Amino acid sequence: MGSEKKVLYITYDGMTDSLGQSQVLPYLIGLSRKGYEITILSFEKKQRFNKYRNIIEKITAEAKIEWVPISFTSKPPVAAKYYDMVRMKLKVFSLYNKNKYDLIHCRSYLAADLGLTIKRKEKAKFLFDMRGFWADEKKDGGSWNQDKLIFRKIYRYYKKKEAQFVHDADCIISLTESGKNEMMRWPSYNPQVPLKVIPCCADMDHFSLTSPAAKKAGRDMLGISGDELVISYLGSIGSWYMLNEMLELFSVIKEKYIDSKFLFITHSSPGLIFSELEKYKISPHDIVVKEATRNEVPVFMKASDISVSFIKPVYSKLSSSPTKLGEVLSMGIPVIVNSGVGDVEEIIKQTEAGYVINSFNKNEYSKVAECLGMLTRISPSSIREKAEVIYSLKQGIEKYAECYSYLLENKGEK
């Protein structure tokens, strides 16, 4: 299409990362098919880049997307980020001077700093795809320990930047209604800036509906018998994800369902899981840990009866939309989750797709164990049908396209 539809998408995440393949590329492929000329600037971790580079190059080439990867620097922590930001800035301005993009689509805060700079210097529109309260996530998660002066300064710096992004963006994307409502209370909130909600959507063609045959196939591959109750967990271990609480829940479930298994589909080290089993009197034989590619995830997840995900209900998680939730519900698998995380509680009530706990204790876990039979009887097709209204990737692409159209139609306005 014409130059009026040139878009530069900037992200500090990698396209070879699982997140890049699930929460960046599917949207941009859909937008490219609508005629937008898209360039992706991303930071790639060496090992994953070497392993998956050819796959991403093929995907982007077929979608007529230009992919500009930069190597990700991890050490030393603070200096590495500064070094990467300098390299990002140089590359962004090099690309902009060459292509004169009309829209700078920035994923999270580090990219947004450059989007705002270009907006102020040039005519390009700045789309702040917030993704979450990043500075507060770093604080809440302990990465920016506020007992240390340097991290207090970094936190304050990015909170000031956050206020600028929120006030001066041409459009903001929030992952949740909870996050949107919180932002609208901030002093920096500018009512003239459109604030749209687009959750982490799921490719419902990829995460297709489960079935008895699919469950058996997954269990056969994992060495799990057909009559065992299988509780699953999908994703990383540690950080926000409450492994110990999930293991304690499983130990309570084991009292009622003696033959149950806990299936972890994760890229995290199995040692992180097995090292915690003894304190909950869980046998290693009842734990199955499997690393899976994106294509393998639905195959193995369909071996499960119910999926569990506990996330720390801290302030920053008001803005969180767990990617795994949309994917699991797309397959028609019921869930056990906790309140205090984005719109999760409201979504589970709306879809009638699981159980929401409000506290982490044995009394609550016993209530979960008592209702497992009911959860396993929920119709998978019903879960999927209701989830599609919220998580459909097609719907997500349309919402992004509406933002693009609005911004480009008004590109002459400042």
C-alpha distance (Angstrom), angle and dihedral (degrees) to the residues before:
residue distance angle dihedral
M1 . . .
G2 3.77 . .
S3 3.78 127.0 .
E4 3.80 90.3 -99.0
K5 3.79 87.4 77.4
K6 3.81 100.5 52.0
V7 3.79 112.6 131.3
L8 3.81 130.3 -173.0
Y9 3.80 112.3 -158.8
I10 3.82 112.1 -161.8
T11 3.80 122.9 -167.4
Y12 3.79 136.6 160.1
D13 3.80 87.9 -150.2
G14 3.78 121.7 88.8
M15 3.77 127.8 -113.1
T16 3.82 87.1 -143.2
D17 3.82 88.8 57.8
S18 3.79 117.7 92.8
L19 3.79 89.1 -115.2
G20 3.79 92.1 54.3
Q21 3.78 91.1 52.0
S22 3.81 94.3 47.0
Q23 3.81 105.1 32.2
V24 3.80 106.6 27.6
L25 3.78 114.1 27.2
P26 3.84 98.4 47.7
Y27 3.82 91.7 56.0
L28 3.79 94.5 44.0
I29 3.79 92.7 47.2
G30 3.80 88.2 54.5
L31 3.80 91.9 47.9
S32 3.80 91.5 47.7
R33 3.80 89.2 55.3
K34 3.80 87.4 56.3
G35 3.78 89.8 61.3
Y36 3.80 104.3 -93.5
E37 3.81 116.3 139.9
I38 3.78 102.0 -134.8
T39 3.79 131.5 -167.7
I40 3.82 118.2 -172.4
L41 3.80 119.7 -154.0
S42 3.81 109.2 -169.2
F43 3.80 140.4 161.5
E44 3.78 115.3 -123.4
K45 3.81 129.7 -158.8
K46 3.80 110.2 -128.9
Q47 3.80 99.8 -123.9
R48 3.80 95.4 46.5
F49 3.80 91.7 41.4
N50 3.80 91.6 55.2
K51 3.81 90.7 46.3
Y52 3.80 100.9 44.3
R53 3.80 105.7 21.6
N54 3.79 95.0 105.6
I55 3.80 91.8 50.1
I56 3.81 93.3 52.7
E57 3.80 92.6 44.0
K58 3.80 89.5 53.8
I59 3.83 92.9 47.4
T60 3.80 94.3 48.4
A61 3.80 94.0 43.1
E62 3.80 91.7 52.4
A63 3.81 89.9 48.8
K64 3.84 91.4 47.8
I65 3.80 90.5 -120.1
E66 3.79 121.4 144.3
W67 3.80 110.5 -131.9
V68 3.81 118.9 -160.1
P69 3.83 109.2 -175.8
I70 3.81 123.3 -167.5
S71 3.81 123.7 -168.1
F72 3.81 115.2 -103.4
T73 3.81 117.2 -125.9
S74 3.82 117.8 -149.4
K75 3.82 106.8 171.9
P76 2.95 136.2 100.1
P77 3.84 89.8 20.4
V78 3.82 104.8 -134.6
A79 3.80 97.4 28.0
A80 3.81 91.0 47.5
K81 3.80 91.6 57.3
Y82 3.80 91.4 48.9
Y83 3.82 90.4 49.5
D84 3.81 91.1 49.9
M85 3.80 91.9 47.9
V86 3.82 90.8 54.0
R87 3.80 90.1 50.2
M88 3.81 91.2 46.1
K89 3.79 91.1 51.9
L90 3.79 93.7 49.7
K91 3.79 92.7 48.0
V92 3.82 94.0 45.5
F93 3.79 93.3 52.9
S94 3.79 91.0 44.4
L95 3.80 90.5 53.5
Y96 3.79 93.1 42.7
N97 3.82 93.9 50.5
K98 3.79 88.6 51.3
N99 3.82 99.9 43.7
K100 3.83 106.8 21.1
Y101 3.80 95.0 -142.2
D102 3.78 118.1 -150.8
L103 3.78 95.5 -153.5
I104 3.80 129.7 37.7
H105 3.81 108.6 -161.0
C106 3.82 107.7 -164.0
R107 3.79 123.4 -165.4
S108 3.81 108.9 -150.0
Y109 3.78 131.1 -31.4
L110 3.81 106.5 -51.6
A111 3.78 91.7 55.0
A112 3.80 92.0 40.9
D113 3.79 91.5 63.1
L114 3.80 88.5 66.5
G115 3.78 94.0 41.1
L116 3.78 90.2 56.8
T117 3.81 91.7 46.4
I118 3.80 92.2 53.2
K119 3.81 91.7 45.0
R120 3.78 89.9 55.6
K121 3.80 95.2 45.5
E122 3.78 101.7 35.1
K123 3.82 140.4 24.0
A124 3.79 97.7 -97.8
K125 3.78 119.0 122.1
F126 3.81 118.6 -120.3
L127 3.82 118.6 -135.9
F128 3.82 110.8 -169.9
D129 3.81 105.3 -154.5
M130 3.78 92.1 -170.2
R131 3.83 99.8 -172.6
G132 3.81 90.9 -173.5
F133 3.79 145.4 -31.8
W134 3.81 91.3 -62.8
A135 3.80 100.1 179.1
D136 3.79 90.9 48.2
E137 3.81 90.6 46.2
K138 3.80 88.9 56.6
K139 3.79 90.2 48.5
D140 3.81 96.3 43.6
G141 3.79 92.4 45.3
G142 3.79 93.7 52.3
S143 3.81 96.6 -117.1
W144 3.79 88.7 115.8
N145 3.79 100.0 44.1
Q146 3.79 105.0 -157.7
D147 3.80 90.8 -152.9
K148 3.81 86.5 73.6
L149 3.80 119.6 75.2
I150 3.80 95.8 -140.6
F151 3.82 92.8 56.0
R152 3.79 92.5 45.1
K153 3.80 87.9 55.4
I154 3.80 92.7 46.5
Y155 3.79 90.8 49.3
R156 3.81 93.1 50.1
Y157 3.82 90.4 46.2
Y158 3.80 93.3 54.9
K159 3.80 93.4 42.6
K160 3.81 87.1 58.0
K161 3.79 89.2 47.1
E162 3.80 90.0 48.4
A163 3.80 90.0 55.6
Q164 3.82 90.0 52.4
F165 3.80 92.8 48.3
V166 3.79 92.7 49.3
H167 3.79 93.8 46.3
D168 3.83 100.0 41.1
A169 3.82 104.8 34.1
D170 3.79 118.2 111.5
C171 3.80 89.9 -137.4
I172 3.81 135.0 0.1
I173 3.79 128.6 -150.2
S174 3.81 118.2 -154.4
L175 3.78 122.0 -171.0
T176 3.80 93.5 -143.8
E177 3.77 143.8 31.5
S178 3.81 87.2 -130.3
G179 3.79 90.2 57.4
K180 3.79 91.7 45.9
N181 3.79 92.5 51.3
E182 3.80 90.9 49.0
M183 3.82 92.5 49.9
M184 3.78 90.9 51.1
R185 3.82 87.1 63.3
W186 3.81 93.5 53.8
P187 3.84 118.2 104.9
S188 3.82 88.1 -129.7
Y189 3.80 93.5 58.0
N190 3.79 111.8 119.5
P191 3.82 111.7 -157.8
Q192 3.81 89.5 -156.9
V193 3.82 91.6 65.3
P194 3.83 113.3 84.8
L195 3.81 110.0 -119.7
K196 3.81 111.5 -161.4
V197 3.81 130.4 -176.0
I198 3.81 118.7 -137.0
P199 3.83 114.9 162.7
C200 3.78 124.1 -151.1
C201 3.79 96.9 -77.8
A202 3.78 127.3 -152.6
D203 3.77 130.5 -131.6
M204 3.77 95.8 -121.2
D205 3.79 92.2 -169.0
H206 3.80 89.3 58.5
F207 3.82 95.1 40.6
S208 3.76 94.5 48.2
L209 3.79 127.8 -179.7
T210 3.79 116.6 -72.6
S211 3.81 122.5 -124.0
P212 3.82 138.2 -177.9
A213 3.80 89.0 -98.1
A214 3.81 92.4 50.2
K215 3.81 90.5 48.0
K216 3.80 91.4 52.3
A217 3.81 92.4 46.7
G218 3.80 91.8 51.7
R219 3.79 92.5 47.2
D220 3.79 92.5 48.1
M221 3.80 89.8 54.5
L222 3.81 91.6 48.2
G223 3.80 96.4 43.1
I224 3.81 93.9 -116.3
S225 3.79 119.9 142.0
G226 3.77 120.4 -121.6
D227 3.81 98.5 -117.6
E228 3.81 98.8 54.4
L229 3.81 122.6 103.1
V230 3.80 106.5 -119.3
I231 3.79 121.3 -157.6
S232 3.80 112.6 -169.7
Y233 3.77 137.7 -161.1
L234 3.79 122.9 -164.3
G235 3.80 124.1 -161.1
S236 3.78 144.0 19.4
I237 3.80 124.9 -15.3
G238 3.80 122.3 -130.7
S239 3.79 132.8 16.6
W240 3.83 106.5 64.6
Y241 3.77 94.9 -3.2
M242 3.78 111.9 95.4
L243 3.80 103.5 -139.3
N244 3.80 96.5 166.7
E245 3.78 93.3 51.0
M246 3.80 91.0 48.6
L247 3.80 91.0 49.3
E248 3.79 91.0 49.3
L249 3.80 89.1 51.3
F250 3.80 89.5 51.3
S251 3.80 91.5 50.2
V252 3.82 88.6 56.4
I253 3.81 91.0 46.7
K254 3.82 89.0 51.9
E255 3.80 89.9 60.6
K256 3.81 89.5 62.9
Y257 3.81 99.8 28.9
I258 3.79 104.7 39.6
D259 3.81 95.4 -179.4
S260 3.81 96.3 49.4
K261 3.79 123.2 129.1
F262 3.82 131.4 -155.0
L263 3.80 111.9 -139.7
F264 3.81 118.4 -161.8
I265 3.79 117.3 -166.2
T266 3.78 102.1 -169.8
H267 3.79 146.4 131.3
S268 3.82 89.2 -140.0
S269 3.80 120.8 105.5
P270 3.83 113.3 -82.9
G271 3.79 87.1 -138.2
L272 3.80 89.9 71.7
I273 3.79 88.3 62.7
F274 3.80 101.9 37.7
S275 3.81 92.9 48.6
E276 3.82 89.8 63.9
L277 3.80 99.8 47.4
E278 3.80 100.6 87.4
K279 3.81 95.6 62.7
Y280 3.83 89.1 58.4
K281 3.82 94.0 41.1
I282 3.79 91.3 -119.5
S283 3.78 118.1 154.1
P284 3.83 117.2 -129.1
H285 3.81 86.0 -130.9
D286 3.80 88.6 68.4
I287 3.80 92.7 56.6
V288 3.81 124.5 79.6
V289 3.81 118.0 -172.6
K290 3.78 119.7 -170.2
E291 3.79 131.6 175.6
A292 3.79 111.1 -147.8
T293 3.77 140.1 -174.6
R294 3.80 118.3 -129.3
N295 3.81 89.8 -96.5
E296 3.81 91.8 50.4
V297 3.83 96.7 48.1
P298 3.83 96.9 81.7
V299 3.80 91.5 44.3
F300 3.80 93.3 56.4
M301 3.81 96.4 35.4
K302 3.80 90.1 58.4
A303 3.81 87.9 64.3
S304 3.80 87.5 72.9
D305 3.79 131.7 85.8
I306 3.80 97.5 -158.2
S307 3.80 133.4 8.4
V308 3.80 125.2 -143.9
S309 3.79 130.2 -158.3
F310 3.80 125.3 172.4
I311 3.81 117.2 -174.5
K312 3.82 126.2 -177.3
P313 3.83 106.4 -98.1
V314 3.82 96.3 -137.5
Y315 3.82 128.4 145.9
S316 3.80 96.1 -93.3
K317 3.80 90.9 55.0
L318 3.80 90.6 70.3
S319 3.78 83.7 85.9
S320 3.80 97.1 44.9
S321 3.79 124.7 114.9
P322 3.83 106.7 -177.5
T323 3.80 108.7 -136.2
K324 3.78 91.3 -150.8
L325 3.81 93.2 59.7
G326 3.79 94.9 63.5
E327 3.80 91.1 44.2
V328 3.80 94.6 50.2
L329 3.81 94.2 45.8
S330 3.81 89.8 47.8
M331 3.79 87.7 62.1
G332 3.80 90.7 50.8
I333 3.81 94.9 -113.7
P334 3.83 115.3 145.3
V335 3.81 118.3 -127.5
I336 3.79 144.0 -146.3
V337 3.81 111.0 -147.6
N338 3.80 140.3 155.7
S339 3.78 131.4 -114.3
G340 3.81 124.9 -116.1
V341 3.81 96.1 60.4
G342 3.79 117.0 110.5
D343 3.81 112.4 -74.3
V344 3.81 94.2 -30.4
E345 3.80 97.6 117.1
E346 3.81 92.9 48.2
I347 3.81 91.4 47.1
I348 3.80 93.6 52.1
K349 3.79 90.6 48.8
Q350 3.81 90.5 48.3
T351 3.80 94.7 48.6
E352 3.82 95.5 36.1
A353 3.77 85.3 -139.0
G354 3.77 105.8 137.5
Y355 3.78 152.3 -30.3
V356 3.81 126.9 -56.2
I357 3.81 118.6 -156.1
N358 3.80 121.5 -157.0
S359 3.79 99.2 -164.2
F360 3.79 138.0 26.4
N361 3.81 109.0 -121.5
K362 3.79 140.1 109.6
N363 3.78 93.4 -100.6
E364 3.82 90.3 58.6
Y365 3.82 91.6 42.9
S366 3.81 89.6 53.3
K367 3.80 89.1 55.3
V368 3.80 88.8 52.7
A369 3.79 91.6 50.5
E370 3.80 90.7 51.5
C371 3.80 93.3 54.9
L372 3.82 98.6 44.7
G373 3.78 92.1 98.3
M374 3.79 89.9 55.8
L375 3.81 91.6 47.7
T376 3.79 92.8 53.0
R377 3.81 89.7 54.4
I378 3.80 94.8 57.9
S379 3.79 110.1 114.0
P380 3.83 110.0 -106.4
S381 3.80 90.8 -148.9
S382 3.81 90.0 53.5
I383 3.80 91.5 52.4
R384 3.78 91.7 48.7
E385 3.80 94.4 45.9
K386 3.81 92.7 52.9
A387 3.81 92.8 42.2
E388 3.79 91.7 53.2
V389 3.80 90.5 66.8
I390 3.81 88.6 61.4
Y391 3.79 107.0 27.7
S392 3.80 107.6 31.7
L393 3.80 110.1 137.5
K394 3.80 89.5 -147.9
Q395 3.78 89.3 57.4
G396 3.81 90.8 47.8
I397 3.80 91.5 52.0
E398 3.81 90.3 50.2
K399 3.81 90.9 52.2
Y400 3.80 91.1 51.1
A401 3.79 90.1 46.9
E402 3.81 89.3 53.8
C403 3.82 89.5 53.6
Y404 3.81 91.6 47.7
S405 3.79 91.9 48.3
Y406 3.80 92.6 48.4
L407 3.81 92.8 49.2
L408 3.79 96.1 45.0
E409 3.79 93.8 45.5
N410 3.80 87.4 54.8
K411 3.80 96.4 37.6
G412 3.78 94.1 123.5
E413 3.81 92.1 59.7
K414 3.77 121.8 89.1
